[in-house]
Amino acid sequence: MEVPYPYSEVGHYEEKYGLKENHDALLEILVAFDKFCSEKGISYSLGDGTLLGVLRHGDFIPWDDDADVMVTREEYDKIRACIGHTTEIKMFKLSFLDRVTIPKYAGTDKFIDLFINDEMPKSKFLFKHKKNMTYMLRCHFANQGTKNHRRTEYSGAKRTLRYVLGGIGKFIANIYIGKRDVWDLNDSIVRLGNAKGSGIYTRFTSRMYETKRRFNKQKYDEGYTYADFRGTRLMVLKNADVFLNEMYGDFSNLPPEEKRVPEHSVEFEVKIPDSYFKYFN
């Protein structure tokens, strides 16, 4: 696919939605993360919308307001082993999802999301168990620390039911967790059955253990390369187009104009209780 870099529409949408400062900060973090991974011999790939952006635009998706990278479980463990010995990047969990930033932006809404691609267990029962258990832990936190305005799309009755079920789940989770470290408990649940994999990757996110976004591990394992991204070079899957087709379908065409808007309607609150963070360094 021919990438029209620099993409002529980026400036238009950055000005329309006030995204330039955000894009510049996210690029700064991505470059720092790439440098860290290069020095430590860690492989990663731009992920999801950011990967789509580099293939389709050679840049961020013009109207996108976040940045994603992804690693396998093995590479994630390498990051965890090295992260305490660096001051170049900061890593933390918020609502169970790993986030990466640099000291300059610590405590702000400028960070990138780090997704872990885990091989699904062969056992369907074990997969459902992991899904249910991680959902229960999610109820424990109930996404506190963020204001998710997307919940307003539900009707009054459905919204009430969601809050009731979430409250019940949180009550059960509090009993189950007790004095245990909820972060370590979550990691141990997600790792269950990984030794006997199905050959299909999925991931755990702040929403819960994923059930829809699945892709073939063999295709993923074909390796990595570098791609030009907004004037720099960042790591991507060699078969990035295959990955994106499995994730999104035909990604080569632009969405209609009315859908070219920032996706994430989540306000980050700087003053979040420390108990809702898990800092690594």
Buried (B, 14 or more C-beta within 10 A) or exposed (E): EEBEBEBEBBEEBBEEBEBEEBBEBBBBBBBBBBEBBEEBEBBBBBBBBBBBBBBBBBBBBBBBBBBBBBBBBEBBBBBEEBBEEBEEBBBBBBBBBBBBBBEEBEEEBBBBBBBBBBBBBEBEEBBEBBBEBBBBBBBBBBBBBBEEEEEEEEEEEEEEEEEEEBEEBBEEBEEBBEEEEBBEBBBEBBBBBBEEBBEBBBBBBBBBBBEEBBBBBEBBEEEBEEBEBBEEEBBBBBBBBBBBBBBEEEBEEEEEEEEBBBEBBBEBEEEBEEEBBBEBE
